[in-house]
Amino acid sequence: MGKLTTLIAAAALAGMASIQSAQAESAAPLKLIEDGQPLQTTAFPKPWPMAHLVKPGTLTVGITAKTPPGSFTATNGEFDGSRVLLFKKFADDLGLKIEFVRLDWPGIMPGLAANKFDIACESANWTNERLVSKDFLLSRPIIANATIAVVRKDSGIKSWADTAGKRIGSVKGEIFLKSVEAEVKGAAGMLEMPGRPEGMLALNNGQLDVFIMDLVAARPLIASSTGGENLEIIGPAKGLSVAGVCVNKNAPDLLQAVNLLITNYRVDGSFAELERKYYGSDEHVKLLSVLGY
């Protein structure tokens, strides 16, 4: 082989090696983050364009103000609670004003379906019926929850089996009673209450023997209720589920925004901080990760 031919062959081999090296590099997976890097929040437009709000420029929120410490009316007459502050945080990040509409729980879902507000439900458990409802949309979960019962300490009721022949109550429209129907068969009667504070009062005055509600809110509710020192929780907890907030069926753009914001608040810890402030714990938020959310 002549000298020129040898040089051409060497150049060709070097070129092929260079191409193969480049191909190998391009085929290698692109590493966007280093292992162990902290979770990151997602950037979003500010203000976020919203085309389907009940009132342009305003986030209209339906609340009960009867699910302390998630939502309640403070001594100064203002709405307060971890979920009230969550809704305010939504509005602030979306560049919107906020307007609260207070009504009892039985009116929340119908009001949402009637286009009276954009978002509602301090937390609504996921159920088959709710997930396929044409009346509203459900956000990604914000908490995990379960069902328990609150009783008077002197009632002699220590387990679900002891509820036979007793007077049972729950908030009208809530699903917690449904999740323990098999546990309270043989109850003397069922009484629907307009809110949880009324349920605590009914227990203390002997109108009820058992009040069915969610585990997350039970302990702080008992602690803040008049006569709460006479009440206790029985279990075991039933019907573990996840819960989100409800969004107007006409506002898929709002649902998209709310889902992103909920994710960001989980990542940066701001939602867990709110829950700790009002509930004294964020275990119901941490449990979402165990459940895959």
C-alpha positions as a printed Julia matrix, in Angstrom:
293×3 Matrix{Float64}:
   0.0    0.0    0.0
   1.4    3.43  -0.98
   2.02   6.19   1.49
  -0.93   8.28   0.25
  -3.27   5.3    0.43
  -2.11   4.58   3.97
  -2.79   8.19   5.03
  -6.29   8.12   3.46
  -7.11   4.83   5.21
  -5.88   6.16   8.56
  -7.97   9.33   8.15
 -11.03   7.26   7.26
 -10.59   5.05  10.31
 -10.14   8.1   12.53
 -13.29   9.67  11.04
 -15.3    6.52  11.59
 -14.1    6.35  15.2
 -15.12   9.97  15.72
 -18.6    9.31  14.26
 -19.03   6.18  16.36
 -17.98   8.1   19.47
 -20.46  10.89  18.7
 -23.23   8.35  18.08
 -22.44   6.62  21.38
 -22.6    9.94  23.21
 -25.92  10.89  21.57
 -27.36   7.46  22.42
 -26.43   7.84  26.08
 -29.32   8.96  28.32
 -29.39  12.7   28.96
 -28.95  13.3   32.68
 -31.05  16.28  33.71
 -30.49  16.02  37.46
 -27.93  14.54  39.78
 -28.92  11.62  41.99
 -30.19  12.77  45.35
 -31.06  16.28  44.17
 -33.97  17.77  46.15
 -37.43  17.82  44.56
 -38.14  20.9   42.48
 -41.26  23.01  42.04
 -42.59  23.76  38.54
 -42.64  27.27  37.09
 -46.01  28.58  35.93
 -47.37  31.74  34.28
 -48.25  34.67  36.56
 -51.01  35.65  36.25
 -52.29  32.3   35.0
 -54.83  32.92  32.19
 -58.29  31.78  33.3
 -61.16  31.75  30.81
 -63.97  30.14  32.8
 -64.19  31.87  36.19
 -67.6   32.69  37.63
 -66.38  36.29  38.04
 -63.44  37.41  35.88
 -60.37  38.14  37.97
 -61.86  36.53  41.1
 -61.57  33.06  42.61
 -65.0   32.38  44.12
 -64.79  29.73  46.84
 -67.6   27.8   48.53
 -66.84  26.8   52.13
 -68.81  25.58  55.14
 -66.67  27.29  57.8
 -67.86  24.36  59.95
 -64.98  21.93  59.55
 -62.42  23.19  62.06
 -59.5   23.4   61.9
 -59.74  23.23  58.09
 -62.28  26.03  57.93
 -64.09  27.94  60.64
 -65.2   31.43  61.63
 -62.7   33.06  63.99
 -63.68  35.24  66.95
 -63.11  38.34  64.79
 -65.75  37.11  62.32
 -63.19  36.26  59.62
 -62.9   32.85  57.96
 -59.82  30.97  59.12
 -58.27  27.51  58.9
 -55.67  25.58  56.93
 -57.91  25.15  53.87
 -59.02  28.77  53.95
 -55.36  29.76  53.75
 -54.82  27.14  51.03
 -57.56  28.73  48.91
 -56.07  32.17  49.53
 -52.69  30.83  48.41
 -54.28  29.49  45.21
 -55.76  32.91  44.47
 -52.53  34.76  45.23
 -50.42  32.5   43.0
 -52.98  32.69  40.18
 -53.07  36.49  40.39
 -56.75  36.55  41.41
 -58.86  38.22  44.07
 -60.71  35.84  46.39
 -64.33  35.76  47.47
 -65.75  33.24  49.94
 -69.35  32.01  49.87
 -70.41  30.29  53.11
 -73.08  27.58  53.14
 -73.69  24.24  54.84
 -72.22  21.06  53.34
 -75.48  19.81  51.72
 -75.46  22.95  49.56
 -71.8   22.79  48.49
 -72.03  20.26  45.66
 -75.33  21.63  44.26
 -73.92  25.15  44.43
 -70.85  24.08  42.5
 -73.01  22.33  39.91
 -75.11  25.5   39.59
 -71.99  27.54  38.74
 -72.15  29.62  41.95
 -68.42  29.27  42.66
 -65.17  28.12  41.05
 -63.81  25.87  43.74
 -65.16  24.28  46.92
 -64.86  21.43  49.43
 -62.28  21.82  52.18
 -61.56  18.19  51.19
 -63.8   15.72  49.37
 -63.01  12.01  49.45
 -62.55  10.31  46.11
 -65.42   7.94  45.36
 -66.52   6.29  42.12
 -69.59   8.52  42.03
 -67.63  11.71  42.57
 -64.86  10.87  40.12
 -67.36  10.37  37.27
 -69.71  13.18  38.32
 -70.79  15.59  35.61
 -71.44  18.26  38.25
 -67.84  19.0   39.28
 -64.2   18.01  38.85
 -61.95  16.58  41.57
 -58.37  17.73  42.05
 -55.43  15.51  42.8
 -55.38  14.41  46.46
 -54.33  16.84  49.16
 -54.7   14.42  52.11
 -55.38  10.81  53.03
 -58.19  10.16  55.47
 -60.27   7.48  57.21
 -63.48   7.15  59.23
 -63.79   6.98  63.02
 -66.47   7.64  65.64
 -66.57  10.16  68.48
 -68.41   9.17  71.67
 -68.81  10.36  75.25
 -66.24   8.85  77.58
 -68.97   7.69  79.93
 -71.05   6.06  77.17
 -69.56   2.59  77.58
 -68.95   2.52  73.81
 -65.4    1.28  73.19
 -65.64  -0.35  69.74
 -67.81  -0.48  66.63
 -69.56  -3.54  68.06
 -70.8   -1.41  70.98
 -72.72   0.94  68.63
 -75.61  -1.54  68.28
 -78.79   0.02  69.6
 -77.19   3.47  69.83
 -78.18   6.77  68.23
 -75.81   7.56  65.36
 -75.17  10.95  63.77
 -73.09  12.41  60.95
 -72.99  15.56  58.84
 -75.65  15.57  56.14
 -74.08  14.89  52.74
 -70.76  13.53  54.05
 -69.77   9.99  53.01
 -68.13   8.83  56.24
 -71.24   7.12  57.59
 -71.53   5.11  54.38
 -68.04   3.68  54.85
 -68.99   2.17  58.22
 -72.58   1.07  57.53
 -71.61  -2.55  58.13
 -70.08  -1.62  61.49
 -73.15   0.2   62.87
 -75.91  -2.2   61.84
 -78.6   -2.36  64.48
 -78.25   1.31  65.45
 -81.32   2.81  67.14
 -81.49   5.64  64.61
 -79.55   7.94  62.3
 -79.54  11.72  62.67
 -78.1   14.1   60.06
 -76.43  17.23  61.41
 -75.77  20.51  59.54
 -72.14  20.59  60.68
 -69.53  19.09  62.97
 -69.84  21.64  65.79
 -73.52  20.67  66.02
 -72.45  17.02  66.16
 -70.19  17.69  69.15
 -73.0   19.59  70.88
 -75.45  16.74  70.21
 -73.05  14.26  71.81
 -72.63  16.36  74.92
 -76.33  17.01  75.42
 -77.24  13.34  74.94
 -79.06  13.79  71.63
 -76.5   11.43  70.04
 -74.42   8.52  71.31
 -72.06   8.24  68.34
 -70.9   10.86  65.85
 -69.26   9.58  62.65
 -66.6   11.74  61.02
 -63.08  11.72  59.61
 -60.0   10.83  61.59
 -57.91  13.83  60.47
 -60.22  16.47  61.93
 -61.53  14.56  64.96
 -58.77  15.21  67.5
 -58.42  18.98  66.94
 -62.22  19.31  66.77
 -62.63  17.59  70.14
 -59.9   19.77  71.65
 -61.58  22.98  70.46
 -65.16  22.01  71.34
 -66.98  23.02  74.52
 -67.2   19.85  76.57
 -64.52  18.21  74.44
 -62.84  16.84  77.55
 -65.83  14.5   77.87
 -65.37  13.02  74.38
 -63.07  10.42  72.85
 -62.38   8.64  69.55
 -63.13   4.96  68.96
 -62.0    2.76  66.09
 -60.27   1.11  64.45
 -60.33   3.58  61.56
 -62.17   2.36  58.47
 -62.34   3.26  54.8
 -58.85   4.65  54.12
 -59.18   7.03  51.16
 -57.73  10.14  49.56
 -59.4   13.53  49.25
 -59.03  16.54  46.99
 -60.84  19.82  46.38
 -63.77  20.27  44.01
 -63.51  22.45  40.91
 -66.24  23.89  38.69
 -67.02  21.49  35.84
 -66.78  24.39  33.35
 -63.2   25.24  34.36
 -60.73  22.54  33.23
 -58.09  25.28  33.02
 -58.57  26.0   36.72
 -58.3   22.29  37.54
 -55.01  22.11  35.64
 -53.67  25.1   37.56
 -54.85  23.83  40.95
 -53.27  20.42  40.35
 -49.93  22.01  39.52
 -50.09  24.29  42.57
 -50.99  21.39  44.89
 -47.93  19.53  43.58
 -45.72  22.56  44.17
 -47.05  23.01  47.71
 -46.34  19.36  48.44
 -42.8   19.69  47.09
 -41.91  22.94  48.86
 -43.58  21.84  52.1
 -45.92  24.83  52.38
 -49.1   22.75  52.51
 -47.7   20.42  55.18
 -46.72  23.51  57.18
 -50.31  24.79  57.03
 -51.65  21.43  58.19
 -49.18  21.27  61.1
 -50.15  24.78  62.16
 -53.85  23.99  62.39
 -54.06  20.2   62.86
 -50.91  19.75  64.92
 -49.67  17.09  62.48
 -49.03  16.5   58.8
 -49.22  12.69  58.93
 -52.31  12.78  56.71
 -50.23  14.55  54.06
 -47.2   12.25  54.4
 -49.47   9.21  54.02
 -50.18  10.26  50.42
 -46.61   9.33  49.47
 -47.1    5.86  50.97
 -50.25   5.49  48.87
 -48.47   6.55  45.69
 -49.54  10.21  45.43
